[in-house]
């Protein structure tokens, strides 16, 4: 209840929760992600100009792209492509309400932290889950406890992101209600046999199906929209060819197989260490399912090395 749908509801309680964590760390400096619920991500085109002029140009016309004025917003951008022939620059624009960013900064300051940078959560988990040498356009689905976030990554940069409020907590409730078990037992069942249709498991499968179907339907909708707009593209590898799963709920038994079958797409479980270490040299002590829950954190830590 301290944070609901990205909004800080109990600021003082959250500060008290974070203070002991800050004292255990060797540094007060942090890089933090901001919840997807409040972000505006937009791909825009601007006339050719010097890179030092781009920010000023976007700021002057920001309210044409998002329902916020420059004074009400905090924004950043990535240059996707400079089209000299067409005379324009393709820019990926990321915008947050200023009051939202300030609230998070004040909260962290109150707990003793100094945020060096904020970024979109999807930027962080994609940095962890998508290999640096990946040339295909991919969709990354972060299936978490309170929401599922979809991000399309092309050329190593986020092109689109959206969030739905369907997540692991609802699956837990479905298992608890159907089998009359506690939360810990529900979590174990979810990982071992939660979404596998077999004899004796039909009732549970049917209870979880509507929740998982929302994620499948949203992924299909976004992939079809993206690919239909890239069919005539001159760029190679712009159509989505693969889906990568991350987040703590992505290890739901049968989830990958269901998505692969229903979407007719290659779906794979992400490796959040892929840009950190090679498993040929070192195997982390943390189990893969646990590591997937920390994909965003690993991506934030990678920010200083992997852009």
C-alpha positions as CSV (number, residue, x, y, z in Angstrom):
1,X,0.0,0.0,0.0
2,X,3.0,2.4,0.1
3,X,3.0,2.5,-3.7
4,X,-0.1,1.9,-5.8
5,X,0.0,2.0,-9.6
6,X,3.3,3.8,-9.5
7,X,2.0,6.6,-7.2
8,X,3.5,7.1,-3.7
9,X,0.6,6.8,-1.3
10,X,2.5,6.7,2.0
11,X,5.6,8.7,1.7
12,X,6.7,8.8,5.3
13,X,6.2,5.0,5.7
14,X,8.2,4.4,2.5
15,X,11.0,6.6,3.7
16,X,11.1,4.7,7.1
17,X,11.2,1.4,5.1
18,X,14.2,2.5,3.0
19,X,16.3,4.1,5.7
20,X,17.7,0.8,7.1
21,X,18.5,-0.3,3.6
22,X,20.4,2.9,2.9
23,X,22.5,2.4,6.1
24,X,23.5,-1.1,5.0
25,X,24.8,0.1,1.6
26,X,28.3,1.4,1.1
27,X,27.1,4.3,-1.0
28,X,24.2,6.7,-0.8
29,X,24.3,7.2,-4.6
30,X,21.7,5.3,-6.6
31,X,20.2,4.9,-10.1
32,X,16.5,4.3,-9.9
33,X,13.7,3.3,-12.3
34,X,10.4,5.1,-12.4
35,X,7.1,3.1,-12.8
36,X,5.7,2.7,-16.3
37,X,2.2,3.9,-15.4
38,X,3.1,7.6,-15.7
39,X,5.5,7.6,-18.7
40,X,4.9,8.8,-22.2
41,X,7.1,7.2,-24.8
42,X,6.8,8.5,-28.4
43,X,8.7,8.1,-31.6
44,X,8.9,11.5,-33.3
45,X,10.5,13.1,-36.4
46,X,12.3,16.4,-36.3
47,X,14.1,18.3,-39.1
48,X,17.8,17.8,-39.5
49,X,19.7,19.9,-37.0
50,X,22.8,19.8,-34.8
51,X,22.6,17.5,-31.8
52,X,23.0,20.3,-29.4
53,X,19.8,21.9,-30.8
54,X,17.6,18.9,-30.5
55,X,16.7,19.3,-26.8
56,X,15.7,22.9,-27.3
57,X,13.7,22.1,-30.3
58,X,11.7,19.3,-28.6
59,X,11.2,21.5,-25.5
60,X,9.6,24.2,-27.6
61,X,7.0,21.8,-29.1
62,X,6.7,19.2,-26.4
63,X,3.0,19.7,-25.9
64,X,2.5,18.6,-29.5
65,X,3.7,15.1,-28.5
66,X,2.4,14.6,-25.0
67,X,-0.4,16.2,-22.9
68,X,2.2,18.2,-20.8
69,X,3.9,21.5,-21.2
70,X,7.7,21.8,-20.9
71,X,7.3,23.3,-17.5
72,X,5.2,20.3,-16.3
73,X,7.5,17.7,-17.7
74,X,10.9,16.1,-17.4
75,X,12.0,14.5,-20.7
76,X,14.9,12.8,-22.4
77,X,15.5,11.4,-25.8
78,X,17.5,8.9,-27.9
79,X,18.4,9.5,-31.5
80,X,17.2,6.4,-33.4
81,X,18.2,7.3,-37.0
82,X,19.5,10.3,-38.9
83,X,17.8,10.3,-42.4
84,X,19.9,12.7,-44.5
85,X,18.0,11.7,-47.6
86,X,14.7,12.4,-46.1
87,X,15.9,15.5,-44.2
88,X,14.8,14.4,-40.7
89,X,15.9,12.7,-37.5
90,X,14.0,9.9,-35.8
91,X,13.9,10.5,-32.1
92,X,12.6,8.3,-29.3
93,X,11.1,10.6,-26.7
94,X,10.5,9.7,-23.0
95,X,8.5,12.1,-20.8
96,X,7.4,12.0,-17.2
97,X,5.3,14.5,-15.3
98,X,7.7,16.8,-13.3
99,X,5.7,16.5,-10.1
100,X,5.9,12.7,-10.3
101,X,9.7,12.7,-10.7
102,X,10.1,15.3,-7.9
103,X,8.0,13.2,-5.6
104,X,10.3,10.2,-6.1
105,X,13.4,12.3,-5.7
106,X,12.2,13.8,-2.5
107,X,11.3,10.4,-1.1
108,X,14.7,9.0,-1.9
109,X,16.4,12.1,-0.4
110,X,14.3,11.7,2.7
111,X,15.7,8.1,3.1
112,X,19.3,9.3,2.7
113,X,19.8,8.5,-1.0
114,X,21.1,10.7,-3.8
115,X,19.6,9.7,-7.1
116,X,22.1,10.2,-9.9
117,X,19.6,9.3,-12.6
118,X,16.1,8.1,-13.2
119,X,15.0,6.0,-16.2
120,X,12.0,4.1,-17.5
121,X,11.7,0.7,-15.9
122,X,11.5,-0.9,-19.3
123,X,14.9,0.6,-20.3
124,X,16.5,-1.2,-17.3
125,X,15.0,-4.6,-17.7
126,X,15.6,-4.6,-21.4
127,X,19.2,-3.7,-20.8
128,X,19.5,-6.8,-18.7
129,X,17.5,-9.3,-20.7
130,X,18.4,-8.4,-24.3
131,X,21.9,-9.5,-25.4
132,X,24.1,-6.6,-26.5
133,X,24.8,-8.3,-29.8
134,X,21.0,-8.9,-30.5
135,X,20.3,-7.5,-34.0
136,X,16.6,-8.6,-34.2
137,X,13.7,-6.5,-33.0
138,X,12.3,-8.2,-30.0
139,X,9.5,-7.8,-27.5
140,X,10.4,-8.1,-23.8
141,X,7.6,-8.9,-21.4
142,X,8.3,-8.1,-17.8
143,X,5.7,-10.3,-15.9
144,X,5.8,-9.0,-12.3
145,X,3.8,-9.3,-9.2
146,X,1.6,-6.2,-9.7
147,X,1.7,-5.6,-13.4
148,X,3.0,-6.8,-16.8
149,X,5.0,-4.4,-19.0
150,X,5.6,-4.9,-22.7
151,X,8.6,-3.2,-24.4
152,X,9.6,-3.4,-28.1
153,X,13.4,-3.1,-28.5
154,X,14.9,-2.3,-31.9
155,X,18.5,-1.3,-32.6
156,X,19.2,-1.7,-28.9
157,X,16.7,1.0,-27.9
158,X,13.1,1.0,-26.7
159,X,10.6,1.9,-29.4
160,X,7.4,1.3,-27.5
161,X,6.2,0.4,-24.0
162,X,2.8,-0.3,-22.4
163,X,1.6,-1.8,-19.1
164,X,-1.4,-3.8,-18.1
165,X,-2.5,-4.3,-14.5
166,X,-2.7,-8.1,-14.7
167,X,0.0,-9.8,-12.8
168,X,1.2,-12.6,-10.5
169,X,-0.8,-11.5,-7.4
170,X,-4.0,-12.4,-9.3
171,X,-2.6,-15.8,-10.1
172,X,-1.7,-16.4,-6.5
173,X,-5.3,-15.5,-5.5
174,X,-6.7,-17.8,-8.1
175,X,-4.6,-20.7,-6.8
176,X,-5.3,-19.9,-3.1
177,X,-9.1,-19.8,-3.7
178,X,-9.2,-22.9,-5.9
179,X,-7.0,-25.1,-3.7
180,X,-7.6,-23.5,-0.3
181,X,-3.8,-23.1,0.3
182,X,-1.7,-20.2,1.8
183,X,0.4,-17.8,-0.2
184,X,3.7,-19.8,0.1
185,X,2.0,-23.0,-1.0
186,X,0.4,-21.1,-3.9
187,X,3.8,-19.8,-5.0
188,X,5.2,-23.3,-5.1
189,X,2.2,-24.7,-7.0
190,X,2.5,-21.9,-9.5
191,X,6.1,-22.7,-10.3
192,X,5.7,-26.5,-10.4
193,X,2.3,-27.2,-12.0
194,X,0.3,-24.0,-12.1
195,X,-0.5,-23.6,-15.8
196,X,-0.1,-27.1,-17.2
197,X,-3.3,-28.6,-18.4
198,X,-3.4,-32.2,-17.3
199,X,-5.7,-34.6,-15.5
200,X,-6.5,-33.3,-12.0
201,X,-5.3,-29.8,-12.9
202,X,-8.2,-28.7,-15.1
203,X,-9.9,-26.5,-12.5
204,X,-6.8,-24.6,-11.7
205,X,-5.8,-24.3,-15.3
206,X,-9.2,-22.8,-16.1
207,X,-8.9,-20.4,-13.2
208,X,-5.6,-19.0,-14.3
209,X,-6.4,-19.0,-18.1
210,X,-8.3,-15.6,-18.1
211,X,-5.4,-13.9,-16.3
212,X,-2.7,-15.3,-18.7
213,X,-4.9,-14.7,-21.7
214,X,-4.8,-10.9,-21.1
215,X,-1.0,-11.0,-21.4
216,X,-1.1,-13.1,-24.5
217,X,-3.8,-10.9,-26.2
218,X,-1.9,-7.7,-25.4
219,X,1.4,-9.1,-26.8
220,X,-0.3,-10.3,-30.0
221,X,-2.0,-6.9,-30.4
222,X,1.2,-4.9,-30.1
223,X,3.2,-7.3,-32.3
224,X,0.6,-7.3,-35.1
225,X,0.5,-3.5,-35.0
226,X,4.3,-3.1,-35.0
227,X,4.9,-5.7,-37.8
228,X,2.1,-4.4,-40.0
229,X,3.8,-1.0,-40.0
230,X,7.2,-2.5,-40.7
231,X,6.3,-4.7,-43.7
232,X,7.4,-2.1,-46.2
233,X,10.4,-0.9,-44.2
234,X,13.8,-0.8,-45.9
235,X,15.5,-1.6,-42.7
236,X,16.5,-5.1,-42.0
237,X,15.3,-6.9,-38.8
238,X,12.7,-4.3,-38.0
239,X,9.8,-6.9,-37.6
240,X,9.5,-8.6,-34.2
241,X,10.9,-12.1,-34.4
242,X,11.1,-13.1,-30.8
243,X,9.6,-12.6,-27.3
244,X,11.8,-12.6,-24.2
245,X,10.3,-13.1,-20.8
246,X,11.6,-11.6,-17.6
247,X,10.2,-10.7,-14.2
248,X,9.6,-12.9,-11.2
249,X,6.3,-14.3,-12.5
250,X,7.7,-15.4,-15.8
251,X,8.6,-18.8,-14.4
252,X,5.0,-19.8,-14.1
253,X,4.9,-23.5,-15.1
254,X,3.6,-23.9,-18.7
255,X,3.6,-20.1,-19.4
256,X,6.3,-20.2,-22.1
257,X,4.7,-23.1,-23.8
258,X,1.3,-21.5,-23.8
259,X,2.5,-18.2,-25.2
260,X,4.6,-20.0,-27.9
261,X,1.6,-22.1,-29.0
262,X,-1.0,-19.4,-28.9
263,X,1.1,-16.7,-30.5
264,X,2.9,-18.9,-33.0
265,X,6.1,-17.1,-32.0
266,X,9.5,-17.9,-30.6
267,X,9.2,-17.2,-26.8
268,X,12.1,-17.7,-24.5
269,X,12.9,-17.1,-20.8
270,X,15.4,-14.3,-20.4
271,X,18.8,-14.5,-18.8
272,X,19.2,-11.3,-16.8
273,X,23.0,-12.0,-16.5
274,X,23.6,-12.2,-20.2
275,X,25.3,-8.8,-20.4
276,X,27.1,-9.3,-17.0
277,X,28.9,-12.6,-17.1
278,X,29.3,-15.8,-19.1
279,X,28.0,-19.0,-17.4
280,X,31.1,-20.7,-18.8
281,X,33.2,-18.6,-16.3
282,X,30.9,-18.3,-13.3
283,X,27.5,-19.5,-12.2
284,X,25.6,-17.0,-9.9
285,X,24.4,-18.3,-6.5
286,X,21.0,-16.8,-7.2
287,X,18.6,-19.2,-8.9
288,X,17.3,-18.2,-12.3
289,X,13.8,-17.6,-11.2
290,X,15.0,-15.3,-8.4
291,X,17.3,-13.5,-10.8
292,X,14.5,-12.8,-13.2
293,X,12.7,-10.9,-10.5
294,X,15.7,-8.6,-10.3
295,X,16.0,-8.0,-14.0
296,X,15.3,-4.3,-13.6
297,X,17.8,-3.9,-10.8
298,X,20.5,-5.7,-12.8
299,X,19.7,-3.5,-15.7
300,X,20.1,-0.3,-13.6
301,X,23.5,-1.5,-12.4
302,X,24.5,-2.1,-16.0
303,X,23.6,1.4,-17.0
304,X,27.1,2.7,-16.3
305,X,28.6,0.2,-18.8
306,X,25.9,-0.7,-21.3
307,X,24.1,2.1,-23.0
